[in-house]
């Protein structure tokens, strides 16, 4: 059944609320910023906020959720590392009348009735924007693309792959020639890019598509060490809009990124407070914006505006 506000209408006010957040870890600059911004948003609302770092492991997230349930928190935020395997623990939360809000990643449709709302971007759209930018930029020129995927099984990795494939569909000159996970980290992005360069020969690679900027920052390093020129000889497009990718764009070593706000918690807190105080049931999906940035968008100014925001 759908969530009923009345069930929770205990008259809780933001200042009296305790919310637990099962966070994935700190694989990327974007993730670190999300954690920082979430704390600041909780503080603004005088909410007691408990963060559990799962270090990339779903089993740790399940344990954290069970512990939040045992503590009787008012709500639980979950950034699900992978999309499957949540139904039983989310049923436990629901039976305890504790609303769950998904942050930044989705779970499989079987869990739809088990959470209150999800605050995420449209990650298929992000991939599509990246693919369409590349198609537009290369024109009719043949272009071999190598792809650095995010965490295997994460909704955002599946969706960003699909979206990019949609974006290049119908343009047979643009082809993905290699695709592998770089686990959303700089170190792995660099390592996998080194293996792509070895396997393909640098000159056969026309563009790199990375599911996040951190992997691209690692890939840029790998290209430079191999004597290649990212941003000119090899095009780059990635996702997140972290400060360091703007630095690379300003230096002419990266081409494009799709922005993702690290403030997923702000709208999530507002939804939970309205739900608890007034029984207002939020929409099932609270969608954040996606905007493309290129070298034409004053990357150094964007870098300056973002660099102190917790990345
Ligand atoms: O893009 C990436 C991260 O789930 C939207 O996870 C998030 C992604 C983000 O670590 O950098």
Boltz pocket constraint, residues with backbone or C-beta under 6 A from the ligand:
constraints:
  - pocket:
      binder: B
      contacts: [[A, 27], [A, 28], [A, 29], [A, 30], [A, 31], [A, 103], [A, 104], [A, 105], [A, 156], [A, 184], [A, 211], [A, 212], [A, 213], [A, 214], [A, 239], [A, 240], [A, 260]]
      max_distance: 6.0
